[in-house]
Amino acid sequence: MFFARYEPFLKKYLLQHKTDLYYFSYKEIKKFLNKGMVIVNKEHPKDCMSAPYQVQIAITERCNFDCHNCYDTDVHGKTRNKREFNTEQKKKLLDYLHDWGVLLIQWSGGEPLLAKDLKELIEYAKNKGFAQSILTNGSRLADEKLAKWIAKNFERVQISFNVVDRFKEWTKTGNFQTFLMGMMNASKYCAKYGTTFNLATTIDEISITELEKIAFWVNKINPTNWRMGEEVLLGKAEKQLNYEKLLEKSYKMFLNFKTQYNRKDWNHCFEIEEGDDLFPVEWQSSPAGRTMLFISANAEIYPFPYFKMPEFYLGKYPEDNIRDIWFNSPILQQLRAVKYKDTGCSGCKKVCARWAREITYHLRHNLKETPLPFINCPRK
């Protein structure tokens, strides 16, 4: 189904296909305009798009794991004991986001595969023309029928893969062989249906001891991409002494793995790349409140899942108008006002995951915090 929107900030038509965002001039897209739905937005906030092009929705807070480094816990405002909004309310939310021109819905949790209304909502969003992705712990994908359905209905599937031998210690439940079967099934069916399949590893003092075994299995599983990222200091994730040295060690190991297995489709948070001319570089390094919003399972609105903290609470759906929040929230205006030049990174034209405000904010609770220089950093 053809679903696009006109973006006044860019003076372009945006179209999400699979995991990629494409943009076109009127001349390039005019012959398709009568073959689907095009949302035309006429205004945009300062330093921002007229609407997020992606929204992450936590479909449930329920989870069958209790992971060692989970960033989403009661300490930072988790809503386990609050009522989750129901299926009809979620459908109305999807209607609202569709009419506003949001192009991509990311489903998360908790563990989204535990949500009883998942299939109903995915079908509903699919009929609306949304592109969709899912972030899962992969535990239920050992069910081959479910893995096949997931691969057929999503543009991207991401599973967190942090340990091998210490799997039960890390998750407090389950076993590695069932988890491994889930990853294998996901890889098999995502390849069959042309779905992007990503594995993500968070670096900490436990996972780094198992990186060699993780790399072995990642190579066997053969995802579209494997990425090592740094820990976000939320929830159960604790500040670690000499964490920069830990990250540098992981990067050296990562480079060896890439050579050993001859994999170009593996990435590390220390890698930087050229920015896309479409968006300001700050938007690409930190999408929070610029191109993305997060909505929790009880309908609370935040700029990004890593900003799910009281000081970044934006409101609640449907009591608060999301579009009004997007245009007028002082919190979002404060986020959008931060530029590379304000953070000690002035002049850099690279997209840097370490610059993300949701990462650096947790160091000293300052949105203008300068990222620590790292191996590839132009400042080093």
C-alpha positions as CSV (number, residue, x, y, z in Angstrom):
1,M,0.0,0.0,0.0
2,F,1.3,3.4,-1.0
3,F,1.5,5.7,2.0
4,A,3.6,8.9,2.0
5,R,3.6,12.4,3.5
6,Y,4.6,15.8,2.4
7,E,7.2,17.3,4.8
8,P,7.3,21.1,4.7
9,F,10.6,21.3,6.5
10,L,12.3,19.5,3.7
11,K,9.9,20.5,0.9
12,K,9.9,16.8,0.0
13,Y,7.6,13.8,-0.1
14,L,8.7,11.1,2.4
15,L,8.1,7.4,1.8
16,Q,9.1,4.6,4.2
17,H,9.9,1.3,2.3
18,K,11.2,-1.6,4.3
19,T,13.8,0.0,6.7
20,D,14.7,2.9,4.5
21,L,13.3,6.4,4.3
22,Y,13.1,7.8,0.8
23,Y,12.3,11.4,-0.3
24,F,11.0,12.7,-3.5
25,S,10.2,16.0,-5.2
26,Y,6.6,16.6,-6.5
27,K,7.8,15.9,-10.1
28,E,9.3,12.5,-9.0
29,I,6.2,11.4,-7.1
30,K,3.2,13.0,-8.8
31,K,2.3,9.9,-10.9
32,F,1.9,7.9,-7.7
33,L,-0.2,10.4,-5.7
34,N,-3.5,8.9,-6.8
35,K,-2.4,5.3,-6.1
36,G,-2.5,5.4,-2.3
37,M,-2.7,7.9,0.5
38,V,-0.5,11.0,0.9
39,I,-0.7,13.1,4.1
40,V,0.1,16.8,3.4
41,N,1.5,18.7,6.5
42,K,1.8,22.4,6.1
43,E,3.6,23.6,9.2
44,H,6.5,22.4,11.4
45,P,8.1,23.4,14.7
46,K,11.4,25.3,14.7
47,D,14.3,22.9,14.1
48,C,12.0,20.0,13.6
49,M,9.9,18.0,11.2
50,S,6.1,18.5,11.0
51,A,5.6,15.1,12.7
52,P,7.9,12.3,13.8
53,Y,8.4,9.8,11.0
54,Q,8.7,7.0,13.5
55,V,7.0,6.3,16.8
56,Q,7.9,3.5,19.2
57,I,5.0,2.0,21.1
58,A,5.5,-0.3,24.1
59,I,2.6,-2.7,23.5
60,T,2.9,-4.2,27.0
61,E,5.0,-3.9,30.1
62,R,4.9,-7.7,30.7
63,C,8.2,-9.5,30.2
64,N,9.3,-13.1,30.8
65,F,12.9,-12.0,31.4
66,D,14.4,-10.0,34.2
67,C,17.6,-9.1,32.5
68,H,20.8,-8.1,34.3
69,N,21.0,-4.7,32.7
70,C,17.4,-3.8,31.9
71,Y,17.1,0.0,31.5
72,D,13.3,-0.1,32.0
73,T,12.6,-0.7,35.7
74,D,10.6,0.9,38.5
75,V,13.6,3.0,39.6
76,H,13.1,5.1,36.5
77,G,9.3,5.2,36.3
78,K,8.3,1.9,35.0
79,T,4.5,1.4,34.9
80,R,4.1,-2.3,35.7
81,N,1.3,-1.7,38.2
82,K,-0.6,1.0,36.1
83,R,-3.3,0.0,33.7
84,E,-2.2,-0.5,30.1
85,F,-4.3,1.2,27.5
86,N,-6.6,-1.3,25.7
87,T,-6.7,-2.6,22.2
88,E,-9.3,-0.1,21.0
89,Q,-7.4,2.8,22.4
90,K,-4.2,1.6,20.6
91,K,-6.2,1.4,17.4
92,K,-7.3,5.0,17.9
93,L,-3.7,6.0,18.5
94,L,-2.7,4.3,15.3
95,D,-5.5,6.2,13.5
96,Y,-4.2,9.5,15.0
97,L,-0.6,8.8,14.0
98,H,-1.6,7.8,10.5
99,D,-3.6,10.9,9.9
100,W,-0.7,13.0,11.1
101,G,1.7,11.3,8.7
102,V,3.8,9.0,10.9
103,L,5.4,6.4,8.6
104,L,7.0,3.8,10.8
105,I,5.7,2.1,14.0
106,Q,8.3,0.3,16.2
107,W,6.7,-2.1,18.6
108,S,8.5,-2.8,21.9
109,G,7.7,-3.8,25.5
110,G,8.3,-5.4,28.0
111,E,8.3,-8.3,25.6
112,P,5.9,-7.4,22.8
113,L,5.4,-11.1,21.8
114,L,3.5,-11.5,25.2
115,A,0.9,-9.0,24.2
116,K,-2.5,-10.7,23.5
117,D,-3.5,-8.1,21.0
118,L,-0.2,-8.1,19.0
119,K,-1.5,-9.8,15.9
120,E,-4.7,-7.8,15.8
121,L,-2.8,-4.5,16.1
122,I,-0.1,-5.5,13.6
123,E,-2.7,-6.4,11.0
124,Y,-4.6,-3.1,11.7
125,A,-1.4,-1.0,11.3
126,K,-0.5,-3.0,8.2
127,N,-3.8,-2.1,6.6
128,K,-3.2,1.5,7.4
129,G,0.0,1.4,5.4
130,F,2.5,1.8,8.2
131,A,6.0,0.2,8.0
132,Q,6.6,-1.8,11.2
133,S,9.5,-3.1,13.2
134,I,9.7,-5.1,16.4
135,L,12.2,-5.2,19.3
136,T,12.0,-8.6,21.1
137,N,14.0,-10.7,23.4
138,G,13.5,-13.6,20.9
139,S,12.4,-16.1,23.5
140,R,9.1,-17.0,21.9
141,L,10.5,-17.4,18.4
142,A,11.5,-20.9,19.1
143,D,7.9,-21.5,17.9
144,E,8.6,-21.8,14.2
145,K,5.0,-20.8,13.3
146,L,5.3,-17.6,15.2
147,A,8.8,-16.8,13.8
148,K,7.4,-17.2,10.3
149,W,4.5,-14.9,11.0
150,I,6.8,-12.3,12.5
151,A,9.1,-12.3,9.5
152,K,6.2,-12.0,7.1
153,N,4.6,-9.0,8.9
154,F,7.5,-6.8,9.9
155,E,10.1,-4.8,7.9
156,R,12.7,-5.2,10.7
157,V,13.1,-7.6,13.6
158,Q,15.7,-6.9,16.4
159,I,16.8,-9.3,19.1
160,S,19.1,-8.5,22.1
161,F,21.9,-11.0,22.4
162,N,24.2,-10.4,25.4
163,V,25.4,-13.7,26.8
164,V,25.9,-17.4,26.0
165,D,27.1,-19.4,29.0
166,R,25.6,-17.0,31.6
167,F,22.2,-16.8,29.9
168,K,20.1,-18.0,32.8
169,E,22.1,-15.8,35.2
170,W,21.5,-12.8,32.9
171,T,17.8,-13.3,32.2
172,K,16.8,-15.1,35.4
173,T,14.8,-17.6,33.4
174,G,14.8,-19.7,30.3
175,N,17.8,-21.4,28.6
176,F,20.2,-20.6,25.9
177,Q,19.3,-23.4,23.6
178,T,15.7,-22.2,23.3
179,F,16.9,-18.7,22.7
180,L,19.3,-19.9,20.1
181,M,16.6,-21.7,18.3
182,G,14.5,-18.5,18.3
183,M,17.4,-16.6,16.7
184,M,17.9,-19.3,14.1
185,N,14.2,-19.3,13.2
186,A,14.1,-15.5,12.9
187,S,17.2,-15.6,10.6
188,K,15.7,-18.3,8.4
189,Y,12.3,-16.7,7.9
190,C,13.5,-13.1,7.7
191,A,15.9,-14.2,4.9
192,K,13.0,-15.9,3.2
193,Y,10.6,-12.9,3.3
194,G,13.2,-10.2,2.8
195,T,12.9,-8.8,6.3
196,T,15.8,-7.1,8.0
197,F,17.0,-9.1,11.0
198,N,19.3,-7.4,13.5
199,L,21.1,-8.6,16.6
200,A,22.2,-6.1,19.3
201,T,24.7,-6.6,22.1
202,T,25.1,-4.2,25.0
203,I,28.7,-4.0,26.4
204,D,29.2,-4.4,30.1
205,E,31.5,-6.2,32.5
206,I,29.6,-9.5,31.9
207,S,28.9,-9.4,28.1
208,I,32.5,-8.5,27.2
209,T,33.7,-11.8,28.7
210,E,31.4,-13.7,26.3
211,L,32.0,-11.6,23.1
212,E,34.1,-14.3,21.5
213,K,31.3,-16.9,21.9
214,I,28.6,-14.3,20.9
215,A,30.6,-13.5,17.7
216,F,30.8,-17.2,16.9
217,W,27.1,-17.7,17.1
218,V,26.3,-14.4,15.4
219,N,28.3,-15.6,12.4
220,K,26.4,-18.9,12.5
221,I,23.0,-17.2,12.8
222,N,23.9,-14.8,10.0
223,P,21.6,-11.7,10.7
224,T,21.4,-8.8,8.4
225,N,23.4,-6.8,10.9
226,W,25.1,-7.2,14.3
227,R,25.7,-4.1,16.5
228,M,27.6,-3.6,19.7
229,G,26.4,-0.6,21.7
230,E,27.1,1.0,25.0
231,E,25.0,0.6,28.1
232,V,22.4,3.3,29.0
233,L,22.6,4.2,32.6
234,L,19.0,3.6,33.5
235,G,17.2,1.0,35.6
236,K,19.5,-1.8,36.6
237,A,22.4,-0.6,34.5
238,E,24.9,0.8,36.8
239,K,27.8,3.1,36.2
240,Q,30.9,1.1,35.9
241,L,34.5,2.2,36.7
242,N,36.7,2.5,33.7
243,Y,33.8,2.0,31.3
244,E,35.6,3.8,28.5
245,K,38.4,1.3,28.7
246,L,35.9,-1.5,28.6
247,L,34.3,0.0,25.4
248,E,37.8,0.4,23.8
249,K,38.6,-3.2,24.6
250,S,35.3,-4.3,23.1
251,Y,36.1,-2.3,19.9
252,K,39.5,-3.9,19.5
253,M,37.8,-7.3,19.9
254,F,35.1,-6.3,17.5
255,L,37.6,-5.4,14.8
256,N,39.3,-8.8,15.2
257,F,35.9,-10.5,14.8
258,K,35.1,-8.6,11.6
259,T,38.4,-9.7,10.1
260,Q,38.2,-13.3,11.4
261,Y,34.7,-13.8,10.0
262,N,35.0,-11.4,7.1
263,R,31.8,-9.5,8.0
264,K,31.2,-6.0,6.7
265,D,27.6,-6.0,8.1
266,W,28.7,-5.7,11.8
267,N,28.9,-2.4,13.6
268,H,30.2,-0.9,16.8
269,C,29.1,2.3,18.6
270,F,32.6,3.7,18.1
271,E,32.1,3.8,14.3
272,I,31.2,7.1,12.7
273,E,29.8,7.8,9.2
274,E,29.1,10.6,6.9
275,G,25.8,12.4,7.5
276,D,22.9,12.3,5.1
277,D,22.2,15.6,3.4
278,L,18.5,15.2,4.1
279,F,18.5,15.9,7.8
280,P,20.8,18.0,10.1
281,V,23.5,15.8,11.5
282,E,22.1,16.3,15.1
283,W,18.9,14.6,14.1
284,Q,20.7,11.6,12.7
285,S,22.8,11.2,15.9
286,S,20.0,11.8,18.3
287,P,16.4,11.2,16.9
288,A,14.7,11.9,20.3
289,G,12.0,14.5,19.8
290,R,13.4,15.4,16.4
291,T,12.2,12.5,14.2
292,M,10.9,10.1,16.9
293,L,8.6,9.8,19.9
294,F,8.0,7.0,22.4
295,I,4.7,6.0,23.9
296,S,4.7,3.7,26.9
297,A,2.2,0.8,27.6
298,N,0.1,3.1,29.7
299,A,0.1,5.8,27.1
300,E,2.7,8.1,28.6
301,I,4.6,10.1,26.1
302,Y,8.4,10.7,26.1
303,P,10.9,11.9,23.5
304,F,12.7,8.4,23.4
305,P,12.6,5.2,25.4
306,Y,15.9,6.1,27.1
307,F,14.4,9.4,28.1
308,K,11.6,7.6,30.1
309,M,12.2,9.7,33.1
310,P,10.1,12.2,35.1
311,E,11.9,15.2,33.8
312,F,11.2,14.2,30.2
313,Y,7.5,13.3,30.7
314,L,5.5,15.0,27.9
315,G,2.0,14.0,28.6
316,K,-0.5,11.2,28.2
317,Y,-2.6,10.0,25.3
318,P,-5.5,10.7,24.8
319,E,-5.8,13.3,27.5
320,D,-3.0,15.3,25.9
321,N,-2.9,16.2,22.2
322,I,0.3,14.6,20.8
323,R,0.5,17.1,17.9
324,D,0.3,20.0,20.3
325,I,3.1,18.4,22.4
326,W,5.2,18.0,19.3
327,F,4.8,21.7,18.4
328,N,4.8,23.4,21.7
329,S,6.5,21.3,24.5
330,P,9.3,23.2,26.2
331,I,11.0,19.9,26.8
332,L,11.2,19.1,23.1
333,Q,12.2,22.7,22.3
334,Q,15.1,22.3,24.8
335,L,16.2,19.1,23.2
336,R,16.0,20.4,19.6
337,A,17.9,23.5,20.5
338,V,21.1,21.5,21.3
339,K,23.6,21.5,18.4
340,Y,27.0,20.0,17.9
341,K,28.5,23.4,18.4
342,D,27.0,23.5,21.9
343,T,28.7,20.3,23.0
344,G,32.4,20.6,22.2
345,C,31.8,18.8,18.8
346,S,31.6,22.0,16.8
347,G,32.5,21.6,13.1
348,C,32.1,17.8,13.1
349,K,30.1,16.6,10.1
350,K,29.9,12.9,11.2
351,V,27.0,11.0,12.5
352,C,28.1,9.8,15.9
353,A,26.0,7.4,18.1
354,R,28.0,8.5,21.1
355,W,26.7,12.1,20.7
356,A,23.1,11.0,21.2
357,R,21.6,13.2,24.0
358,E,19.9,10.2,25.5
359,I,23.3,8.6,26.0
360,T,25.3,11.6,27.2
361,Y,22.6,13.0,29.5
362,H,22.9,10.1,31.9
363,L,26.6,11.0,32.6
364,R,26.0,14.4,34.3
365,H,22.3,15.2,33.6
366,N,23.2,17.9,31.2
367,L,21.8,18.0,27.7
368,K,24.9,19.9,26.5
369,E,27.3,17.3,27.9
370,T,30.3,16.7,25.6
371,P,30.8,13.0,24.7
372,L,34.0,11.6,25.9
373,P,36.5,11.2,23.0
374,F,36.9,7.7,21.7
375,I,39.2,5.8,19.4
376,N,37.7,7.1,16.1
377,C,36.6,10.5,17.4
378,P,37.9,13.4,15.3
379,R,38.7,15.3,18.5
380,K,41.1,12.6,19.7
